[in-house]
Amino acid sequence: MPPIVGCLIAVLFVGAIGIGRALYGFWLKKHGKL
């Protein structure tokens, strides 16, 4: 596996976590639980 593939996977993984946290925070605010 070329190193660039590992880099891309890491970037996608971190991006997915960031999006998940943002959506979770938005959902909590929308439902008044934050």
C-alpha positions as CSV (number, residue, x, y, z in Angstrom):
1,M,0.0,0.0,0.0
2,P,1.5,3.4,-1.0
3,P,2.0,6.0,1.8
4,I,-0.4,8.4,0.0
5,V,-3.3,5.9,0.5
6,G,-2.7,5.9,4.3
7,C,-2.7,9.7,4.2
8,L,-6.0,9.8,2.4
9,I,-7.6,7.3,4.7
10,A,-6.4,9.3,7.8
11,V,-7.7,12.6,6.3
12,L,-11.1,11.0,5.5
13,F,-11.3,9.5,9.0
14,V,-10.5,12.8,10.7
15,G,-13.0,14.6,8.4
16,A,-15.7,12.1,9.2
17,I,-15.1,12.6,13.0
18,G,-15.2,16.4,12.6
19,I,-18.5,16.2,10.6
20,G,-20.0,13.8,13.1
21,R,-19.2,16.1,16.0
22,A,-20.6,19.1,14.2
23,L,-23.8,17.3,13.4
24,Y,-24.1,16.0,16.9
25,G,-23.6,19.5,18.4
26,F,-26.2,20.9,15.9
27,W,-28.7,18.2,16.9
28,L,-28.2,18.8,20.6
29,K,-28.7,22.6,20.1
30,K,-31.8,22.0,18.0
31,H,-33.3,19.8,20.7
32,G,-32.2,22.1,23.6
33,K,-30.0,19.6,25.3
34,L,-26.8,21.6,25.2
